[in-house]
Amino acid sequence: MKAVVVTQFGLNNAQISEVTAPILTEDGVRIRVQSSGVSFANLLVIEGKHQNRWEPPFTPGTEIAGVVEECGPAVTLFQPGDRVVAGVRTGGFAQEVVAPQRNVFALPASVSFDAAVHFPTIYATAYGALKWRAQLQAQETLLVHGAAGGSGLAAIEIGKKLGARVIASSSTDAKLRVAEEHGADVLINYKQGGFREAVLAATDGRGADVIFDPVGGGTFDESLRCIAPDGRIIPMGFAGGTIPTVPANIVLVKNVTIIGIYWGYYMGWARQSPPPAMEQKVREAFSELLGWVAAGELRPRTHQAYALADFKEALSALSAQSVIGRSVLHP
């Protein structure tokens, strides 16, 4: 099969290669990949800068959707011909993937493969962060940074489903218009003087109850100055390039909770395994999420589809911050 192979860290050291198809495991589901999600995390992994570090040679990619070709003897939930979506630790930029059954989910007939690949990490992480970890409540104010990216749009839509008032922060008016299309109530172009004062003005001086931050750096620092008392801030990533240092004095005096979430833990990818009940909880979450998208209540936005051979172009566009929503590969 064809796959993207990283021979040394760095995008220029990745190439399309003919490789041996993955071996089917006891609980494995072999999937013919129709769509692979392209994320900023993929780029960090290729550059050797992600917390999940793979030593070359490896194939990147964590979100795939396609058709089941073969099942291991321990698989009970799927059979050849099923349409599925799956999260994988690595290997998604390829024509075939073998994923453990626990990380594979049935895909409703009305949901396209391109839409589906938004869910294994992007929508699922937003769901876990806002519903499970931050316990976002109806009528609370949610501030979403990087609002037009894949993570940001997912957080806006999940926040609205949970009944929150959503403030979107982004770098251009064009990106903010997209955020508004996906449900944002208040729009802030942070290039026009930051966002702290605008957030305080939009909340009568109180600040945001929950802040979803995939940017990091100075954005995180400024967020702590417009968060409400008893507020929760979720550092989702560091697309801005800098990992912030938490000022404990602000956390103390404002009763702020800083919430971490690594979705891979719930998928069973961490060194410590989640409790057995978590597998069913994750499956129920995916059922709810994919039910919402099948009903038209979530609208994952695909920026552009690329052939597998054009993966460098897809990742370069992401690095240039010109992607609104998610790009996908068609292996």
N, C-alpha and C positions, 0 to 999 in steps of 0.2 A: 504494500500500500504506500501511498504518498503521505508524507508528514513534514512539518517544519521541525528542523533539528538545529539546536543551538550547540555549536562545537566549542565555542569560547564565549564568555560573557560579552554582551554588546550586540545591538541589533544588526550591525554589519557582519557579524559572525554567525548569523542564522541563515539557513537555506532550506529549500525544498529537497528532500531526499527520498529514495526508495528504501523502505525499512520493512522488517519482518512484522507482520500483524501481531498484536498482543495475544498472549496465551489466555485461553478461557480458564477462569478459576472456578472453584467449587460453587461459590455463590455469585459468580460473575454473569453479567448480561452483556453480550456483544452487540454493539450498536453501530449501524451504518450511519455515519454522521452526515446530516443535511445542513446543519448550521452550527457555527461555533461563535461564541461571544468574544468580543475584543474589549479588554479593559485596561485601565492604567496599571492595575496590579500585574497584568501580563508583561507589560513593558518593564516594570521594576524587576520581575523575576528574570527576564532575559538579560537585564543589565547586572544581575547579581546583587540588587539593592533591596529586595523584599525580605521580610522576616522569615518567609518560607523559602529557603535557599536550596536549589538543586545544583549538583555539580554536573557540568557538561560531560558527555553529551546528553541532552534531554529534549523533550518536546513540550512546549508550553501549552497553556489553555486549560480552563477550569469549568467552562459552561458549554454543554453541547445538547443538541436535540436531533432526533433521528428515528430510525426504525430498527426494532430488535431483529437481529439475524440468528442468534443462537443463545441458549441459556445453559448455565451450569446445572448439575444435578440437584443442588440445594435450592435453586430458584423456584419459588412458588407463586409469585405475583405476576409474572410476565411470560409471554410466549412469542415465538417468531411472528413478525408482522405487526406487533403492537407499536403505536406511536408513543414515544417517551421523551422526557427531558431528564438530564442527569447533571450532577455536579461531580467533578473529578479533581483529584489533587493536582494532577498534571496530565498532559497527553492529549488535550482537546483539539489542538491544531493538526488534525489528522483525519484520514478517511474512515478509520475504524477506532473504536474505543471499547475497552472492557471495563465496566463499572460494577462495583458491588451492589447487590440488590438494594441495600439500605439507602443508597444515594440515587436511585432511579425512581421516577415518578410518572404515572400515567398522564398522557397529554390529551385533553379534550379535542375532539375532531375539529372544532371551530377555531382552535388556537394554532396559528402558523408556527413553523419551526423557528423563524426569525424572532417572533415575539417571545417564544418559549425560552430562548437562551438569556433573556433578561432576568430570569427568575432564580436559577440555582444559587447565585450569590448576591446579586444586586437587590432585587425585590425582597428576597428572603432575609438579607441582612437588615434592610430597612424595617421589615416586619418585626424581626427579632429585637432590633434596637429600640424601636418605638413602643411596641406592644408589650413585649416581655420584660425588657430591661428598664426602660424609662417609665413604663406604665403611663404613657400619654393619655390624658383624660379629655373627654369632650369639653369644649369651650376653653381649653388651655391654648396658649400661643406657642406655636412651633416656628423657630427660625431655621431655614435651610440655606446653607451656603453651597456654592457650586451648583446652583439650582437648575441649570440647564444640562448638566452632565447626567449620565445614566443613574448614578446614585442619588443625585439631587432630585430628579424627576420622580424616581421611585419613592423617595421620602415625602415629597409633596403629596403624591396620590395616596400613600398609606396614611399620612397624617390627616388628610381630608376624610378618608374612610373611618378613622377613629374619632372624627368630630371636632378636630382642632381648627383653629384659625391659623393660617399659614402665611408667614412672611418669607419671601424669596429674595435672596441676595445673589447677584451675579455681576459680570463685568461689562455687559453691553445691553442696550435696550432691546436688541433683537433676541438675545437669549432670554431676557425677562418676559418678552411676549410669549415665548414658548412655555415658560413656567406658568404664566397666567392661563394659557390654554389647558394646562394640566391641573389647574385648580388653585393656584396661589392667590391669596386675597390681597396682599400688600407686596409691592415690588420696590426693590432698592438696588440702584446701580452704585456699587461701592466705589467705582472709579470717580464718582462725583463727590468726594469728600468723606469717604469711609461709610460706615453703616451704624455706628453706635447711636448717634443723635437721632437718626431716622427710626431706629427700632424703639428708642425711648419715646419718641413722639407718637409712634403708632400704638403704643401700649400705655399711654397716659403716665409715662414715667416709671412704670413698674418693671419693664423688661420682659424678655421672652422666658417662658416657663421651661421649654426644652429647646436645645440648640443642637442641630445635626451638622457636624463639621467635617467634611472630607478634604479640607484644604490645609488646615494646620498653620504653623508659623504665626505671623502677625494676625491672621484672621482669628485664631484661637485666643490670642491675647486680648484683642478688642472685644471678642464675644464675652469674656469674663467681666467686661465693663458695661454690658447691657443685658445681663441675665437677671431674672427675677429672684427675690429671696426664695429659698427652697428649690431653686431651679436645678435642672439636670443638663449637663453638656456631654455630648457623645463625640469624642474624637474618632472619626471614621477612617481617616487616612491623612496623607500628607502630600497632596498633589502640589502644594505650593513649594515643596522642596525642603522645608525645615520642620523638624520635630520640635514642638514647643516645650518649654520648661514650665511646670505648673507653679504659680505663685501661691504658696500655701496660705499666706495671710488673706488673700481675697477669698479663697475657698472657705476659710474660717469665718470671716465676718459676714459673708453673704449666705451662709448655710448651703453652699453649692455642692452638688454631688457630681463627680466626674465618673462617667460610665464607660467601661470598655466592653467591646463585643468582638469576638473572633468567631465568625459563623462556622469555620472549619471544626471547631470543638463540637458543635451540635451535629455535624456530619460525620464525626468519628475520626477526624484527621489529626487531632492533637495527640501529644504523648500520653496524656491521661484520657481515658475513654469516658464519655458521658454515661450516666446511669441508663439501664436498659429502657426505662420508660420514655427517655428522650427520643428514641427512634420513632415511636408512635406519635409523639408530640410534633416532631418535624414533619411527619407524613400528613398529619392533620393540618398543619400550617400550609403546606403546599396544596393540599386539596382546597383550602379556603382561598388561597391566592389565585390558583388557576381557575377556580370557580368564578371569582370576581372578574378575571380578564375574559373568560368565556361569556360572561354576562355584559361585557362592555363597560364595566365599572372601573377597570384599570386599562390604561392605553399605553403600553410600552412603545417607545418611539425608536424606530430603527433609522439611523442617520444615513447609512449606506451599506450595501452588500458588496463584498469583494470576493474574487476568486482566491483560492488558497495561495496561489502563486503571487498574489498581490498583497501578502500579509505585511510587508514592510511599509507599503503605502498606507495601509489601514492604521498601523501603529504610529507612523510618523504624523498622520493627521491628528491622532489623539494627543501626541506630545506637543503639537502646535496649538492645542486647545481650540481646534476648529470644529470639533465634533459636538453636535447637539443630540443628546440621547446616547444610543449605542451603535457602534458599527458591528458588522458580523462578517464572518468568512463562510464561503460555501465550498467545503472540501469536495 
